[in-house]
Every structure is written in structure tokens, then in C-alpha cells.
Amino acid sequence: MAASKLQAFWNHPAGPKTIHFWAPTFKWGISIANIADFAKPPEKISYPQQIAVTATGVIWSRYSTVITPKNWNLFSVNVAMAGTGIYQLTRKIQHDYFSKEEVAAVNE
């Protein structure tokens, strides 16, 4: 039973023998790095970098549900990229354009 499941996984069109498996796996590294950057002060966050991460996540979240075979790893990593990018952009925008009093009032 386990051997047949392993063989089915190995030979799947989006299995480990294809780029469709490995590309999203490497994208998880970008998402994890962006999560690690949550500890960075907002003044060190880059608008272009976070816009690119967010746009990539939003665009490919949509298209990962259209391709065949469905690649749920690709969908998940792109949702994570969009989410972390939006969070980082929100931090940066609050830091650059709102006073501390305004941010405190909104977060209460």
C-alpha cells in the first residue's frame, strides 16, 4: 500500500521529478525570509521588493488554480507571499505616512 502511494506520488505530473514541484518549494524560502523580516524596522523595508512579492503572490495565486494539474503547493506559497507582502507594505506605509498617534488610535 505505502509503496503504491509513493510510486503514485513519484510519477504524478506535478511530482518531484518536475519543475512544477520544485519551483514552489524554493518560493517558500522567499516567504520564510519575508516572515523573518517582520523583525526589521519599517525604515529598512523596500517598497519595490515588497510590491514585487505582493504582486507575484496575488497574480500567481489566481493562475495556480487554472493550470492543470492543480498545484496546491504553488497556490499556498503564493497566498503566503501575497499575505506577507501586504503586511510588510502596511507596516512601511504606516511608518512613512502616518504619525504614531494616528497608528495607535487605529490599532486600539
C-alpha positions in Angstrom: 0.0 0.0 0.0 2.7 2.5 1.0 4.8 1.6 -2.0 1.9 2.2 -4.4 1.3 5.6 -2.8 4.9 6.5 -3.1 5.0 5.4 -6.7 1.9 7.4 -7.5 3.4 10.5 -5.8 6.7 10.0 -7.6 5.1 9.6 -11.1 2.5 12.3 -10.6 2.5 15.1 -13.3 3.3 17.6 -10.5 5.6 15.3 -8.6 9.2 15.6 -7.5 10.6 14.7 -11.0 9.2 18.0 -12.4 9.9 21.7 -12.0 6.3 22.1 -11.1 7.2 20.5 -7.7 10.5 22.3 -7.1 9.6 25.9 -8.1 7.0 26.5 -5.4 9.3 24.7 -2.9 12.0 27.3 -3.5 9.4 30.1 -3.3 8.7 29.1 0.3 12.2 30.3 1.0 11.2 33.8 -0.1 8.1 33.7 2.1 10.1 32.5 5.1 12.7 35.2 4.6 9.8 37.8 4.4 8.4 36.5 7.7 11.9 36.8 9.2 11.9 40.4 8.1 8.9 41.2 10.3 11.5 41.9 13.0 13.2 44.6 10.8 12.4 48.2 11.5 10.0 49.6 8.9 12.5 52.1 7.6 14.6 49.2 6.3 11.8 47.7 4.3 12.0 48.2 0.5 8.8 49.3 -1.4 9.9 47.8 -4.7 10.8 44.5 -3.1 7.5 44.2 -1.2 5.5 45.3 -4.2 7.1 42.6 -6.3 6.5 39.9 -3.6 2.9 41.0 -3.2 2.2 41.2 -7.0 3.8 37.9 -7.6 1.7 36.3 -4.8 -1.6 37.8 -6.0 -1.1 37.1 -9.7 0.1 33.5 -9.3 -2.4 32.7 -6.6 -5.0 33.2 -9.3 -3.3 31.4 -12.1 -2.2 28.4 -10.0 -5.8 27.4 -9.8 -6.2 27.5 -13.6 -3.3 25.3 -14.6 -3.6 21.5 -15.0 -2.7 19.6 -12.9 -3.8 21.7 -10.0 -0.7 22.5 -7.9 -1.8 23.3 -4.4 1.7 23.9 -3.2 2.1 26.6 -5.8 -1.3 28.1 -4.7 -0.3 28.0 -1.0 3.1 29.6 -1.4 1.6 32.4 -3.4 -1.1 33.1 -0.9 1.7 33.3 1.7 3.8 35.6 -0.5 0.8 37.9 -1.0 0.0 37.9 2.7 3.5 38.7 3.9 4.0 41.3 1.2 0.8 43.1 2.1 1.7 43.0 5.8 5.1 44.5 5.1 3.7 47.2 2.8 1.2 48.1 5.5 4.0 48.4 8.1 6.1 50.6 5.7 3.1 52.8 4.7 2.1 53.3 8.4 5.7 54.3 9.3 6.2 56.7 6.3 2.8 58.4 6.1 1.1 58.3 9.5 2.1 59.7 12.8 2.5 57.4 15.8 -0.7 58.9 17.4 -2.8 58.0 14.3 -1.4 54.5 14.2 -2.1 54.0 17.9 -5.6 55.3 17.5 -6.4 52.9 14.7 -4.8 49.9 16.5 -6.9 50.5 19.7 
